[in-house]
Amino acid sequence: MKVSKQARREAKQLFRTCLVNGLMDEGRVRAAVQQVVAAKPRGYVAILSHFQRLVKLDLERRSVRVESAVPLSNDLQTRVQTGLTRLYGAGLHFAFAQNPALLAGLRIRVGSDVFDGSVQARLAALEQSF
């Protein structure tokens, strides 16, 4: 479905009203959606569709996935969390996972940014250089 410029503008304005100190407030999102559904302005389906896309992009931008070959200690998890919070700001949602294919090291994905310090990635880079 093609979204008109007006619907995009209104969805962005709606999205901005849901931010509190730069972070998405779930209560405001629910209230905003209920308000739009109750009012049913012209093109409200397109507005809500684009608004949903903006919310999804914000959630993805704030999600962190940390993969390691072995389970990380609580101390190391805390150090990773504080370091990433310092870089990206508050409001990150962390998920720690174990991936034996990495051999050693960490692979950290924050939104679309990927930091790959694994042995697997270094071996692949070495293979590419030959």
LUMLUMFI-601336 format. One record per residue (C-alpha): x, y, z. Coordinates in pm, whole numbers, padded with zeros to 5 digits, always signed. Layout:
! residues N
XYZ...
//
This chain:
! residues 130
+00000+00000+00000+00135+00338-00100+00131+00591+00182+00065+00956+00094+00293+01237+00203+00025+01372+00433-00019+01033+00603+00359+01004+00648+00374+01353+00796+00094+01276+01041+00250+00941+01135+00585+01111+01205+00413+01373+01418+00230+01098+01605+00560+00913+01652+00730+01224+01795+00452+01268+02050+00523+00915+02178+00886+00994+02263+00986+01081+02618+01349+01194+02656+01429+01032+02321+01283+00694+02420+00958+00534+02308+00688+00530+02577+00466+00224+02536+00172+00388+02713+00181+00685+02479+00196+00455+02176-00116+00270+02291-00299+00595+02366-00202+00745+02029-00325+00440+01837-00652+00437+02031-00699+00808+01967-00646+00768+01590-00877+00465+01573-01146+00651+01766-01119+00969+01554-01078+00784+01220-00933+01075+01024-00903+01055+00648-00643+00792+00556-00613+00664+00913-00519+00314+00794-00220+00457+00603-00126+00672+00903-00132+00373+01137+00057+00160+00886+00341+00411+00861+00332+00470+01237+00370+00095+01293+00672+00097+01062+00832+00384+01255+00775+00209+01589+00918-00117+01453+01229+00063+01323+01280+00230+01661+01251-00103+01842+01502-00263+01605+01740+00029+01653+01729-00025+02030+01774-00405+02026+02113-00559+02102+02214-00920+02035+02541-01040+02181+02668-01379+02062+02962-01564+02211+03112-01909+02172+03075-01983+02545+02832-01839+02802+02947-01501+02930+02997-01438+03300+02768-01187+03471+03061-00947+03514+03141-00954+03141+02773-00914+03050+02753-00607+03274+03068-00458+03118+02930-00512+02767+02598-00354+02866+02758-00047+03024+02991+00003+02728+02712-00018+02473+02486+00203+02682+02763+00461+02692+02791+00446+02310+02424+00423+02211+02243+00576+02508+01986+00436+02747+01689+00221+02651+01871-00071+02490+01719-00419+02509+01988-00687+02545+01977-01051+02438+02277-01276+02508+02313-01595+02305+02562-01875+02266+02692-01964+01918+02965-02235+01917+03038-02166+01548+03216-01843+01648+03499-02051+01804+03595-01758+02033+03526-01387+02069+03205-01186+02043+02964-01076+01773+02753-00777+01878+02461-00648+01672+02305-00313+01771+02027-00230+01529+02201-00244+01191+02555-00205+01333+02759-00525+01367+03080-00556+01567+03239-00892+01486+03544-00980+01693+03507-01355+01653+03772-01601+01541+03533-01721+01272+03525-01373+01115+03903-01340+01133+03949-01678+00965+03703-01578+00692+03893-01250+00637+04220-01441+00617+04067-01682+00368+03948-01391+00153+04297-01240+00147+04445-01548-00025
//
